[in-house]
Amino acid sequence: MPNTSYLERREQIETYFDRTAAQAWERLTSNAPVGRIRATVRAGRDQMRGTLLSWLPTDMRGLRLLDAGCGTGALAVEAAQRGAEVVAIDLSPTLVQLARERHGSGGRQGGRIHFTSGDMLDEALGHFDHVVAMDSLIHYDTPDIVAALHRLALRTRGSLLFTFAPRTPLLAAMHRVGRLFPRSDRSPALTPVAQPRLRLGLELGIGASGWREGRSQRVASGFYTSQAWEWTR
């Protein structure tokens, strides 16, 4: 079972994305005009999604992928178009329903998407060839990220592709400023992570069962900063 800090954080994230920010995320992930700040976030997310997709096989027929924290489903659709069987899960039922309405369940080359709401760590989701967690771990601290990836690694045959909020002076300053806003107006704060510390935790955890780090790429676009990391068996 996940520990208490993970469960508390998960509840905060679910409440924010399913209630407070659902309309904002619907607009951000569409082609509708947005303000300057959100435009940088949209561009950063598009670049990050492209990076993670470039690390997946171009032909995914016969492969099973978990899109952990699928949001409105853009990455899941790309994977299905390559032929993958995709389980796309998000904590927000509102965003998952929006994903269904936008994309349906099919893809080219026989790929399929099963959209569902719930916890990405649910063992009932089964086993996968690849897991992608794009910006779904950025609100957790290092021990919780390590524990979550360990649980996912136990059911993954090929690769874990995930992002985290890198510890930078800018992100640290934004984190401090965010604490000045009233709690009701805040999104769940990003938790800046030091990559060496995260590496050590993963080496001691999934590294013991044959996982090794691969490519790493930082995407910085205005108010969006995130670090992609690949771990493979």
Buried (B, 14 or more C-beta within 10 A) or exposed (E): EBEEEBEEBBEBBBBBBBEBBBEEBBBBBEEEEBEEEBBBBBBBBBBBBEBBBEBBBEEBEEBBBBBBBBBBBBBBBBBBBBBBBBBBBBBBBBBBBBBBEBBBBEBEEEBBBEBBBBBBBEEEBEEBBBBBBBBBBBBBBBBBBBBBBBBBBEBBEBBBBBBBBBBBEEBEEBBEEBEEEEEEEBBBBBBBBEBEEBBBBBBEBBBEEEBEBEEEBBBBBBBBBBBBBBBBE
